[in-house]
Amino acid sequence: MVWLMILLGVGIIIGNLMLLKHTAHIKMPSLKDHQQRHQEQEQEEKDKDKWSDD
């Protein structure tokens, strides 16, 4: 039973290390890009509302 828990713990550690290695090269989007996209989406929604009022 103890060996099973040890293997489970080692498996979790190895899995986390493999996940970290796999995701290390992925670039996170900057906050500036996120804000810019959010503003563009809001502007598009406002434009849609203007057309639907007519």
C-alpha positions as CSV (number, residue, x, y, z in Angstrom):
1,M,0.0,0.0,0.0
2,V,2.9,2.4,0.8
3,W,4.5,1.6,-2.5
4,L,1.3,2.5,-4.3
5,M,1.2,5.9,-2.6
6,I,4.9,6.5,-3.4
7,L,4.4,5.6,-7.0
8,L,1.4,7.9,-7.2
9,G,3.4,10.8,-5.7
10,V,6.3,10.2,-8.1
11,G,3.9,10.0,-11.0
12,I,2.2,13.3,-10.1
13,I,5.6,15.0,-9.8
14,I,6.9,13.6,-13.1
15,G,3.6,14.5,-14.8
16,N,3.8,18.1,-13.5
17,L,7.4,18.4,-14.7
18,M,6.5,17.1,-18.2
19,L,3.6,19.6,-18.4
20,L,5.9,22.4,-17.3
21,K,8.4,21.4,-20.0
22,H,5.7,21.2,-22.7
23,T,4.2,24.6,-21.8
24,A,7.5,26.5,-21.3
25,H,7.8,27.7,-24.9
26,I,4.2,29.0,-25.1
27,K,4.0,32.8,-25.1
28,M,1.5,34.4,-22.8
29,P,-0.6,37.2,-24.4
30,S,0.2,40.6,-22.9
31,L,-2.3,42.6,-20.9
32,K,-2.1,45.4,-23.4
33,D,-3.2,43.1,-26.2
34,H,-6.0,41.8,-24.1
35,Q,-7.3,45.3,-23.3
36,Q,-7.1,46.3,-26.9
37,R,-9.1,43.3,-28.1
38,H,-11.7,43.9,-25.4
39,Q,-12.1,47.5,-26.5
40,E,-12.5,46.4,-30.1
41,Q,-15.2,43.9,-29.1
42,E,-17.0,46.6,-27.2
43,Q,-16.9,48.9,-30.2
44,E,-18.2,46.2,-32.5
45,E,-21.1,45.6,-30.1
46,K,-21.9,49.3,-30.0
47,D,-21.8,49.4,-33.8
48,K,-24.3,46.5,-34.0
49,D,-26.6,48.2,-31.6
50,K,-26.7,51.4,-33.7
51,W,-27.7,49.4,-36.8
52,S,-30.4,47.4,-35.0
53,D,-32.1,50.6,-33.7
54,D,-33.0,51.8,-37.2
